Amino acid sequence: MSGVKIVLAAGDPAIVVDSIAIEGDRLCVRGRLLGTMQAKMYVGPKEFFGLAGLALRGCAFLYLLLLPFFFLRRALKKSLNGAASQN
């Protein structure tokens, strides 16, 4: 599995999350920084709630609600591009 990628504006990976596990009272996020440097990053309870708060704010919540439409738009574009290339 290639992991979950968070990319820079140029499309290069900034962070790739390969796994998340519980270690003691923290989440251990294993992955790669800038696509190559192995890293173990820890999220404690305070940071977790801060992250959850950021995720539930307006823009991120709106993005979550719009995800089905984004997937549909990509699928339609892919379908239309495939049909156009067959002509």
Secondary structure as UniProt FT lines:
FT   STRAND          4..7
FT   TURN            9..10
FT   STRAND          13..23
FT   TURN            24..25
FT   STRAND          26..33
FT   TURN            34..36
FT   STRAND          37..43
FT   HELIX           45..55
FT   HELIX           58..86
//
